[in-house]
């Protein structure tokens, strides 16, 4: 099924989430008023097209193309030019590099580049009835979430677990409860898994971060270095086809945690049901704890819903900022 057309209304709705980037807020208005830019964006088949087009532009700028436009990007220069007036430069660049941008948008994906989501994922993983398990990440990208036991964690200025990089978050609800865990194996499922050692893959993840988010960019680079030293099995393909085999290959009876974050929002309702059916079927052979962040179908949700399922039913255990700035656990 083709994606819905990108209209001016679509862009304005998407632009509601760009409050953390003055440059992208300005570029949303530029695109809204320009039929040619909307036309280019509508040539991008993967979702969401705005993330992919803006990411593709930044990716090309990181390769040294168009220093004049790059002067507006905090990711490129220490003291960027203000967003006002960037429109003509951006328009010229997109039209001049249209084919490259469309190719990037149709061959790459918006993939996990925020390891700070682990401030919510790890507490949910620790709600499992077991402490030794195999970990499977659906929509793993470069495997950042698979290193959740190696990061450091600090909630409300109190360090809970040592490690690097240190992930900091505000805890608004019940304080997360930490316990020692042992991850027997780490498996990442993705349509296009990324190799941490591949400079182009690293640059793409970097390009998906909004220009002004300096701390996120530094955290990503540190996390990529850490994860590159882990023993991770990456499996390419649709998770609905690869997850059954990944579970079946685990030693008989040994527990597993299947987690996902901001991945199933690209699945329709039937595909979501099928994935949960796969997990349910796997429970006949082993205990499986299911963890999900930010993937409820209710688009009215302001924040990422945190959900666990140990086989006895789905439970909403809290909510969190999509990038892990804060977490609110209910229990």
N, C-alpha and C positions, 0 to 999 in steps of 0.2 A: 504494500500500500504506500503510495507516494506521500511525502510529508505535506501538511497543510501549507497553502501559499503564505509567503511572508508579505504581509500588507503593512501599511502605515499603522494601523491599529495594533497589529501583532507586535511591531517594533516598540510602540509606546508601552504596551503591556510588559514586554521583555525589559524595557528601560527602567521599570520600577525597581529593578533589582541592581541597578548600577550606581546606587547612592555612594558606594565605596570607591568610585572612580569618576572624578570630575571629567576626565578625558572621554571615557566611554559614554557618560551622560550627554556630553556635547555631540559625540559621533552618532548617537541614537537620533538626535534631532536632525543631523545632517542627512542621515539615511532616509528618515521619514519624509523629508522634503524633496528627495531626488529619485525619480522613477528609474534612472539608469542604475543607481546603486541597489535599488530593490530588485531590479532585473538580475543583476549579478548574484545577489544573495539567493534568489530563487533557483539558480542553477546548482546550488549546493544541495545534495540529496540527503546527507547525514544530518542528525539532529544534535543540538539546536543550531540552525544556520547562523544566527548572529554570533554565537560563541566561536564557531568555526571560521567565519570570515574575519572577525576581529583577531582571532588567534593566528590565522594565516598571514594577515598583514604584519603582525608583530614578529612572527617567525621569519618573514622575509627581511624585515628591518634589522633583525638580529644578525642577519647574514651580510649586513653592510649596505643594503640598498636604500637609496634616498635619505641621505643624512639630514636634509632639510625637514622632512616629516618626522624623522627620528628625534629631532630636537624637542618635540612635544611629549615624548615618552619618558617617564621617570625610570623605566626599566633600562633606558639607553643612556641617559645623561643625568648627572647629579642635580642640576638645576634646570628643569625643563621649562620650555616656553608655556604660557598659559593656554588652556584649551581653546579660548576664543580665537577665531581666525584659522583654525586647523582645517575647516571644511574643504576649501579648494585644493589644498595639498593632498588631503585624504582621497578626495574624488579622483584627482589626476593619477594618484598612485594605483588605486583599485582598477581603474579603466586601463591603465598601461600594463598592469600585471594580472589582468582578468583571468587568463588561462591558467597561470600558476596558482592563483588563489582558488579557483574552482577545482583544480586537480587536488590540491591539499585538502580542501573541504570534502571531496568525494573519496579520498583514500585514507584519511585519518579520522579520528573520533575525539569527542570531548572525553577525556580520561582522567582518572583519579590523580590529583596532584596535591592534595591537602592531607598530609599525614596527621594533622591535629584533630581530624575526625576520630582518631583513636582514643581521645579523651572520653568519648561516649561508647565506642566499640568495645574497649577493654573491660569496663565495668559490666557491660551486658554479657560478654564472654564469660566473665567470672561468676555470673549467676547460674552457670551450668552446675549440674549435680556432680560433676567430675572435674579433676584438676590436671589430668594427663590425657591428651587428645591429639588428633590430627586436625589441622586447620585448613579449610578450603575457602577461598575468597572469590566470589562471583563478580566479574567485572573488575579484575585486579589491576589493570593498567601495567605499571612497572613493579607491582608487588609491595607498595609502601605500607599498606595495612597489614600485610603478613608479618611485618616486624613489630607488631604492637607490643610484644613483651620485652622489646629491647630499648624502647624509648624511655626517657624520664618523664615523670608526671608531677605537676604541681597544681593544686586546686586552692584558690583563695590564699596564695602565698605560702601554703604548707606543702612541702615536698612529700609525696606519697611513695615514690618509687624512683630509684636512681637510674640514670641512663642518658644517652645523648642521641639526637637533640632532645632538649627538655621541652615538653609540651605543656603549656600553661593554659588554664581555663578557670573561669568563675563557676563555683558550684552554688546554685540557687536553691537546691532542694536537699534531699538526703545525701549525705556525703558518700562518695563511692567507697565500697569495701574492697580492699585489695588482698589477694592471696597469692601464694607461690603456685605457678603453673608450669607444666612441661609440655611443649609442643613437639610431638613426635615427627611430624612432617608438615611441610607448607606447600600448598598447591594453589596456583592462581589460574583462573579461567577467564579468558577474554577473547573477543573477536580478533583483537590485534594486540597481543601482549607485547610490552615494550622491554627491550634489553637495557638495563641500567648502564651498561658499558658503551652503549651506542650514543655518540655525541648528538646525532640528529634526533634521536628519541628524547634525550634530555632537553634539547632545545625546544622540542614541541611541547613538552610538559611545562617548560618555563614560559613559552609563548601563550599558554592558556591562562596564565596568571595575569590579572589585570595590572596595568603598568605601575600604578601607585603602591601596590602591595609589596613593599620592600621586605618586610619581615617574612611573609609567606614564601617569597622567592629564596631567601637565605635558608629557611627551614627546609624547603624542598631539596636544595642542593646538599645539605647536610644529611637528610634522610636517604637520598639516593646513594651516597657514599656508604652509609651503614647497611642498607638493604643489599647492596651489591656483594657483600660478604656472606650473605645467608644462603643456605642450600634450599632453593625454591624450584619446584617443578612448574614450568609454565605450559599450559595447554591451550592451543589456539582453536577457536571455533565457537559456535553458538552454545551457550551454557545448557540449553535444553537438550542438546545432544551429547555434550561432554561430561556433564555432572554425574549421570548414572555410572559411567565407567570409572570416573575419579573416585566415587564412593565404593564401588565394587572392588577396586584394586587394593583398598586398605586391608590390613590384616584382619581376619575374622574376629568380630566381636569388639574390636577396639573402638572407643568413642570418637566422635567427630563433631566439630563445630563448622557449620556452613554460614558464612556471613556475606552481607552485601550492603553497599551504601551508595545511594544515588545512582543505581544501575537499573533497577526494575522500573524506574520511571520511563524507561524507553521500551518497556514491554506493555502489551495490551492486557486486559483482564484475563483473557483465556491463557495467555502465555505465563502470567503470574501464577494462575491456578495450576498449570502444568508443572512449573518448577516446584511449587509446594507439594504437589503429588509425588514428585521424584524423591523429595526429602522424606515424606511420609512413608513411602515404600521402603526406603533405606533403613527405617527404624525397625523393620522386621529382622535385620541382621546385626544391628548395633545401636547404641544410644546416639542420637543426633540432636544437638542443640542448635537452634536456628536464631540468628541475630540479623536484624534489619534496621537500617537508619535512613530516614528521609525518603521513604518509598511508598507512602500511602497514596491511594488514588485520589483522595480529597485535595483538589488543587487549592482549596481555600485555606489550607494549613499555612500559618505564617512561619512556622519553624519546623525543624526536622523531627518527626515522630520517631521514638525509639521503641522497637518491638522485639520481643523474644517469644519463642515457642519451643518448649522442651518435649513436645508430643502430647501434652495434655491440653493444648489450646493456646491461642494467640493472646498475649498480654502486652498492653502498652505500658511500659515501665518509666517513661519520661519523655522529655523533649530536649532539643539542643540546637544551638546555632549551627547553620549548615557548614560552617568552616571551623567549628569547635571552639568558638570564643567563650561559650558558656554551656553548661549542662544543668538540667533540672531533673533529678531522679525522684520518682514518686515513692519508691520503696528500696 
